[in-house]
Amino acid sequence: MDPDTEAALVDRLRHGDPDAFDLVYDAFNVRLFTFLARLTRRRDVAEDLLEETWLRLVKHARRLRPDTRLGPWLFTVARNLYVSFNRSRVLEESATAGLIALWPFSPDRVSPFEAAATSELERRIERALAAMPTASREVLLLVGVAGLSHADAADVCGITPEALRQRLHRARETLSRALDRDEAAAPAMRGVTPCPNR
Amino acid sequence: MSEPLMRLLADLPVASPDRARADRTRARCRARLMRPASRPPAVANTRVRLWQPMIAVLGVVYLIAAIVQAFLVLSS
């Protein structure tokens, strides 16, 4: 989105123009959902956080600064909502860990993207992304998948551009190593026959 | 090595949210955006603004009265 169009949209949003909201919604909804779905690895949670992100935009629309950058603003809100959600989930899980241990199914789940991947390479990337620490995953998602600039992604994560560059560099290395490991393990895994049912 | 990796990430498929829910969210946001901006309650603000100077004036009057009373007692 070019700066003039963005400034005009921000101005219209500040005046409560619903058509401007539609344009912003159409421009960012899928990108935000893709980001949240890969971050949370749960479709239902991603849908909830996405809705809350849009409601926050509407709530703050009249107080937006004229120079607000909509992309970074929306991704920042979405990320902060995820951080809050994660914090509450950690507290909840620590409180119910004993009960979960009694549950007969593993709480680890396959990411929706991994399940829907159309090629083996895609599946391996999704699996490697899902296994990465959140801090690494989010920078790869913001820069690599959502296409944000380094400066914008740094704003979203609340770190300096230099810190982002370092984090991105480490995240790329981690991902690359994970893919190499996965590739090396794949032929070996293909040769393993499943255990017969007892 | 890292540039092809970033290209692979950029080419990953996007995901679409549930259509019905997306439509509901859009409609809800539009409705909320069109709602007139809520004004701060003017009466309550005026009350808050009036109370503070009134308390200050009463305090000053009380202080002056106390000083005058003290002078009267001392001079009698």
Interface residues (C-beta under 8 A of the other chain):
Chain A: L13 G16 D17 P18 F21 D22 Y25 N29 V30 R31 F33 T34 A37 R43 A46 E47 L50 E51 W54 L55 L57 V58 K59 A61 R62 P112 F113 A116 A117 T118 L121 E122 I125 E126 L140 V143 G144 V145 G147 H169 R172 E173 L175 S176 L179
Chain B: M1 S2 L5 M6 L8 L9 A10 L12 P13 V14 A15 S16 P17 D18 R21 A22 T25 R26 R28 C29 R30 R32 L33 M34 R35 P36 A37
